[in-house]
Amino acid sequence: MTKHAKLRLALLLIVAAALSAAYHQAGTETVMVQTAKNFLASLTAEQKAKVVLDFGGEMRTHWHFVPDNNYEQTYKHPRHGLTYKAMQPHQRRLADAFLSAGLSDAGFIKATTIMSLEDVLRILEKDDGNRRDPEKYYFTVFGEPSASGTWGWTVEGHHLSLNFTIKNGKVAASSPTFFGANPHEVREGPRTGLRVLAREEDTARALMKSLSADQQKQALIDEKAYRDILTAASIRAKLEGDPQGLQASKMKKEQFDKLMDLVAEYAHNLPADLAEKRMKAVQGTARDKIFFAWAGSVEPGQGDYYRVQGPTFLIEYDNTQNTNNHSHTVWREFQNDFGFDVLAMHHKLFDHGLGVVKAD
């Protein structure tokens, strides 16, 4: 290699390193805006009309994790947004880039693997592809993506619902965040053994089994696991009564560490800066205000439910449907789902009959 070529290569490496550093320093909000604009710019006028909706409209809080026909039964209208199926190949790549802007690498892998399980269900249920379709995931943008404005976006379909609210160029809310898996464990075919939500199950069970008999008695809130997460697809997360279960303040250090590992598994589905924000909020909460609750059997495959609840956040997990092989997980913010604190006056007026009441 000539001296000139070596110098040129060195300069290219320096430029590449600088660009890489700039990319990694870019905040999640910057990446969201860039990927949103790239995706929207690739769409036809007809497609864009399906994707871009009013930020202030109630459609932004119409969310669910069920298949399309069940969604329509709930809301009396089709799901909003544009599916992969309705996109051209280059648009799908840009949609994936947009999706990745709201997730960590681990979260992106979970999301796309969950989508792929639709094909497993199609085979198991001998479906014609109308109900079970890995391309039936919808992208919606609310308002205009802006580095300084207020807007939002969602990606949703069966067993996946990601919801983001941005205000003044900053992510004001990143919940509800829902991941589900059916089957929870693939038990036949070439993908046998696959468990998308394995750590969500195993980490919680390891914590429960590490508790003493007295601690387990406090943590166990029901001998039978619930059929589903209790907050379901309510617009605003709410549980009746006082928090139940074992207080984190009554855990030994190694048990509390397991609890934080479990919380981290959910938090780190999001990009590092958003995950850190979630973890700081949890770690900054007094331990006597954080509760771990379990329902059902401690043994795998017998049906189980758990939740981690603090004053501001809620994690729920269940695996009871389809003979205990169908799991749901969710992260909710009691006061900030959909950026409710950001838009408190607007949402005071909402009354959709889905767990939300008008303010007195």
C-alpha positions in Angstrom: 0.0 0.0 0.0 1.4 3.4 -1.0 1.9 6.2 1.5 -0.9 8.2 -0.1 -3.3 5.2 0.2 -2.4 4.6 3.8 -3.1 8.3 4.6 -6.4 8.2 2.8 -7.4 5.0 4.7 -6.4 6.6 8.0 -8.5 9.6 7.2 -11.5 7.4 6.2 -11.2 5.5 9.5 -11.1 8.8 11.4 -14.2 10.1 9.6 -16.0 6.7 10.2 -15.1 6.8 13.9 -16.4 10.4 14.2 -19.7 9.5 12.4 -20.1 6.4 14.6 -19.4 8.5 17.8 -21.9 11.1 16.6 -24.5 8.4 16.0 -24.1 6.8 19.4 -24.3 10.2 21.1 -27.5 11.0 19.4 -30.4 10.8 21.8 -33.3 8.4 21.3 -35.5 11.4 20.4 -33.2 12.4 17.6 -33.2 8.8 16.2 -37.0 8.7 16.5 -37.4 11.9 14.5 -35.0 10.9 11.8 -36.4 7.4 11.3 -40.0 8.6 11.5 -39.3 11.2 8.8 -37.4 8.7 6.6 -40.3 6.3 6.9 -43.0 8.9 6.2 -41.1 10.3 3.2 -41.2 6.9 1.5 -45.0 6.6 1.6 -47.5 7.5 -1.0 -50.2 10.1 -0.2 -52.7 7.3 0.3 -50.4 5.4 2.7 -49.5 8.5 4.6 -53.2 9.3 5.2 -53.5 5.9 7.0 -50.3 6.5 9.1 -50.5 10.1 10.2 -53.4 10.9 12.6 -54.3 13.8 14.9 -52.2 13.8 18.1 -55.1 15.2 20.1 -57.6 12.6 18.9 -58.8 9.7 21.1 -57.4 7.2 18.6 -54.0 7.6 20.3 -55.2 5.8 23.4 -57.0 3.0 21.5 -54.6 0.2 22.1 -54.8 -3.5 22.5 -52.7 -6.7 22.1 -55.4 -8.9 20.6 -55.8 -9.9 16.9 -57.6 -7.5 14.6 -61.1 -9.0 14.9 -61.0 -8.8 18.7 -59.7 -5.2 18.5 -62.7 -4.3 16.3 -65.1 -5.9 18.8 -63.6 -3.7 21.5 -63.4 -0.3 19.7 -66.0 -0.8 16.9 -63.6 0.3 14.3 -60.5 -1.3 12.5 -57.0 -0.8 13.8 -55.4 2.4 12.8 -52.1 2.6 10.9 -50.4 0.9 8.0 -49.3 -2.7 8.1 -46.1 -4.3 6.8 -48.4 -6.1 4.3 -49.5 -2.8 2.8 -45.9 -1.6 2.4 -43.3 -2.0 -0.4 -40.1 -3.9 0.5 -38.1 -0.6 0.9 -40.8 0.8 3.1 -40.7 -2.2 5.3 -36.9 -1.7 5.9 -37.6 1.9 6.9 -40.4 0.8 9.1 -38.0 -1.6 10.9 -35.6 1.2 11.4 -38.4 3.3 12.9 -39.4 0.4 15.2 -35.8 -0.1 16.3 -35.6 3.6 17.4 -38.0 2.8 20.3 -36.3 -0.4 21.4 -33.0 -1.7 22.6 -31.4 -4.5 20.6 -32.9 -7.0 23.0 -36.3 -5.4 22.7 -36.1 -5.3 18.9 -35.3 -9.1 18.9 -38.3 -9.8 21.2 -40.6 -7.7 19.1 -39.7 -9.2 15.8 -39.7 -12.7 17.2 -43.1 -12.2 18.6 -44.3 -11.2 15.2 -42.8 -14.3 13.7 -44.8 -16.5 16.1 -47.9 -15.6 14.1 -46.6 -18.0 11.5 -46.2 -20.7 14.1 -49.8 -20.2 15.1 -50.9 -20.2 11.5 -49.5 -23.7 11.2 -50.8 -25.0 14.5 -54.3 -23.7 14.0 -54.4 -24.5 10.3 -55.3 -20.8 9.7 -55.6 -19.4 6.2 -53.4 -16.4 7.1 -56.2 -14.0 7.6 -56.1 -14.1 11.4 -52.5 -15.2 11.9 -50.2 -13.1 9.9 -46.7 -11.9 10.8 -47.2 -8.9 8.5 -50.3 -7.6 10.3 -48.5 -5.1 12.5 -49.5 -1.5 12.3 -47.4 1.7 12.3 -49.1 5.0 13.3 -47.7 8.5 13.8 -49.7 11.1 15.7 -48.9 14.6 14.8 -45.7 15.7 13.0 -42.4 14.3 14.0 -40.3 17.2 15.2 -37.1 17.8 17.2 -38.9 20.4 19.3 -42.6 19.7 19.0 -45.2 17.3 20.5 -46.1 14.1 18.7 -46.4 10.4 19.2 -46.2 7.0 17.5 -47.2 3.4 18.0 -46.4 0.0 16.6 -49.1 -2.6 17.4 -50.6 -5.9 16.4 -51.2 -9.3 18.1 -49.1 -9.5 21.3 -47.2 -6.3 20.7 -48.1 -2.7 21.6 -45.5 0.0 21.8 -46.7 3.6 22.6 -44.5 6.7 22.7 -45.3 10.3 23.5 -42.8 13.1 22.7 -43.2 16.6 24.1 -40.8 19.5 23.3 -38.5 17.1 21.6 -38.2 14.7 24.6 -39.8 11.4 25.2 -42.4 12.2 27.8 -44.0 8.7 27.9 -43.0 5.2 26.7 -46.0 3.2 27.9 -48.0 1.1 27.8 -45.3 -1.3 26.7 -46.8 -4.8 25.9 -45.1 -8.0 24.8 -46.9 -11.3 24.6 -46.1 -14.8 23.3 -48.3 -17.5 21.9 -47.1 -20.1 22.2 -45.0 -19.1 25.2 -42.9 -22.1 24.4 -42.8 -23.6 21.0 -43.3 -27.4 21.5 -43.2 -28.8 18.1 -41.6 -28.2 14.7 -38.2 -26.8 13.8 -38.4 -24.0 16.4 -39.1 -26.3 19.3 -37.9 -24.9 22.6 -38.1 -21.2 21.6 -39.3 -19.0 24.5 -39.4 -15.3 23.6 -40.2 -14.2 27.2 -37.9 -16.8 28.9 -36.2 -14.3 31.2 -39.4 -12.7 32.3 -40.6 -16.1 33.4 -37.3 -17.6 34.8 -36.1 -14.5 36.7 -39.5 -14.1 38.5 -39.7 -17.8 39.4 -36.1 -17.8 40.7 -37.1 -14.8 43.0 -40.2 -16.6 44.2 -38.3 -19.8 45.0 -35.6 -17.9 46.8 -38.1 -16.6 49.3 -38.6 -18.2 52.7 -41.9 -20.0 53.5 -43.1 -16.9 55.4 -42.1 -14.6 52.6 -43.8 -16.8 50.0 -46.9 -16.7 52.1 -46.9 -12.9 51.9 -46.1 -12.8 48.2 -48.8 -15.3 47.3 -52.0 -13.4 46.7 -54.1 -16.2 45.1 -53.7 -19.9 44.8 -54.9 -19.8 41.3 -53.3 -17.6 38.6 -55.5 -15.0 36.9 -56.7 -15.6 33.3 -55.0 -12.4 32.1 -53.2 -9.3 33.3 -55.6 -7.4 35.5 -55.2 -4.0 33.8 -56.0 -5.6 30.5 -56.0 -2.9 27.7 -57.4 -0.1 29.9 -56.6 3.4 28.9 -55.3 4.2 32.4 -53.8 1.5 34.5 -55.7 0.9 37.8 -55.8 -1.8 40.4 -58.4 -2.0 43.1 -57.4 -1.6 46.7 -54.0 -1.2 48.3 -50.9 -2.9 46.8 -50.6 -6.6 47.7 -47.8 -9.0 48.1 -44.3 -8.9 49.7 -42.7 -5.6 50.3 -39.2 -5.2 48.8 -38.1 -3.9 52.2 -38.7 -7.4 53.6 -36.4 -9.0 51.1 -32.7 -10.0 51.7 -30.1 -8.3 49.6 -29.8 -11.2 47.2 -33.6 -11.4 46.9 -33.9 -7.7 46.2 -31.1 -8.0 43.6 -33.2 -10.6 41.9 -36.2 -8.3 42.0 -34.1 -5.5 40.4 -32.9 -7.9 37.7 -36.6 -8.7 36.9 -37.4 -5.0 36.7 -34.4 -4.4 34.5 -35.5 -7.1 32.1 -38.6 -5.1 31.4 -36.9 -1.7 31.5 -34.2 -2.7 29.1 -36.6 -3.5 26.3 -36.2 0.2 25.6 -33.2 2.2 24.4 -30.5 2.7 27.1 -31.5 6.3 28.0 -35.2 5.4 28.5 -34.3 2.2 30.3 -32.0 4.2 32.7 -34.8 6.6 33.4 -37.1 3.8 34.3 -34.6 2.1 36.5 -33.7 5.3 38.3 -37.3 5.9 39.1 -37.7 2.4 40.6 -34.4 2.5 42.5 -35.3 5.9 43.9 -38.5 4.5 45.4 -38.5 3.5 49.0 -38.4 -0.2 49.3 -41.5 -0.4 51.5 -43.4 1.1 48.6 -42.5 -1.7 46.1 -44.5 -4.9 46.2 -43.9 -8.3 44.6 -47.0 -10.4 44.2 -47.5 -13.9 42.8 -50.6 -16.0 42.0 -50.8 -19.7 40.9 -48.2 -22.4 41.1 -44.5 -21.8 41.6 -43.7 -24.8 39.3 -43.3 -24.1 35.6 -46.1 -25.1 33.2 -48.8 -25.0 35.9 -50.2 -21.5 35.4 -48.7 -18.4 37.0 -49.1 -14.7 37.4 -47.0 -12.1 39.0 -46.7 -8.3 39.3 -44.2 -5.8 40.6 -45.9 -2.6 41.7 -44.6 0.7 43.0 -46.3 4.1 43.4 -45.7 5.1 39.8 -45.2 1.9 37.8 -46.7 -1.6 37.3 -45.3 -4.7 35.8 -47.7 -7.6 35.1 -47.1 -11.1 33.7 -49.4 -14.0 33.3 -49.2 -17.4 31.6 -52.5 -19.3 31.9 -54.2 -19.4 28.6 -53.9 -22.2 26.1 -53.1 -24.8 28.8 -50.6 -22.4 30.4 -48.6 -21.8 27.2 -49.7 -18.3 26.3 -48.0 -15.3 28.1 -48.7 -11.6 28.4 -46.4 -9.0 29.9 -46.8 -5.2 30.3 -45.1 -2.2 31.8 -47.6 0.6 32.8 -47.1 4.0 34.3 -50.0 4.9 36.7 -49.9 8.6 36.0 -48.0 8.8 32.7 -49.3 6.3 30.3 -49.7 8.1 26.9 -48.2 11.1 28.6 -51.3 11.8 30.6 -49.5 14.2 32.9 -48.4 16.0 29.8 -52.0 16.2 28.6 -53.9 16.1 31.8 -56.5 18.7 30.9 -57.2 17.0 27.6 -57.6 13.5 29.1 -59.7 14.6 32.0 -62.6 14.7 29.6 -62.1 11.2 28.3 -64.7 8.5 29.1 -64.4 5.6 26.8 -65.9 3.0 29.2 -62.6 1.2 29.3 -61.5 1.7 32.9 -61.4 5.5 32.7 -63.8 7.8 34.4 -64.3 11.5 34.1 -62.7 13.7 36.8 -65.2 14.9 39.4 
